[in-house]
Amino acid sequence: MKLKADKVKKQNFKIRKNDVVYVIAGKEKGKTGKVINVVQGKNRVIVEKLHVVKRHTKPTQQQQQGGIIEKEGSVHISNVMLQCGKCNKPTRIGFIYLEDGQKARICKKCKEVIL
């Protein structure tokens, strides 16, 4: 069953923009990079300088130069893990509530709060 674009359910992911992630599966396995964008409807992330694809473009009014352009492609969100800033290893993510009532992400290995 395919859902239409307006009927796509918005999910809350543990990975957010500007997080450093480690690729655990696929052609780019073992590499790390910074998340540029999270594509909510398709469960994918765009990681800086990973999964580079070539696009053939025509010149337009906005973009005078045509030709072959290289840009980052998307990677499925299940193929990346968040990398902890303290222990510097890929880790699973948990959630806790801080004293002031805010919900925060934590590293499952070192229990450090991830901002």
CORPE-V877832 format. One record per backbone hydrogen bond with DSSP energy under -1.0 kcal/mol. CO is the residue of the C=O (numbers start at 1). NH is the residue of the N-H. E is the energy in kcal/mol with one decimal. If there is no record, write none. Layout:
co & nh & e
CO & NH & E
CO & NH & E
This chain:
co & nh & e
4 & 7 & -1.1
16 & 19 & -1.5
19 & 35 & -2.7
20 & 83 & -2.9
21 & 33 & -2.0
22 & 81 & -2.6
23 & 30 & -2.8
26 & 29 & -1.4
28 & 31 & -1.8
31 & 23 & -2.8
33 & 21 & -3.0
34 & 48 & -3.1
35 & 18 & -2.4
37 & 46 & -2.8
39 & 44 & -1.7
43 & 77 & -2.5
44 & 39 & -3.0
45 & 75 & -3.1
46 & 36 & -3.2
46 & 37 & -1.3
47 & 50 & -1.6
51 & 73 & -2.8
53 & 71 & -2.5
55 & 69 & -3.1
57 & 67 & -2.7
63 & 60 & -3.0
67 & 57 & -2.9
69 & 55 & -3.1
71 & 53 & -3.1
75 & 45 & -3.0
76 & 79 & -1.9
79 & 24 & -2.7
79 & 25 & -1.0
81 & 22 & -3.1
82 & 91 & -2.8
89 & 84 & -2.3
92 & 108 & -2.0
94 & 106 & -2.8
96 & 104 & -2.9
98 & 101 & -1.8
102 & 98 & -3.1
104 & 96 & -2.2
105 & 114 & -3.0
106 & 94 & -2.4
107 & 111 & -1.6
112 & 107 & -2.3
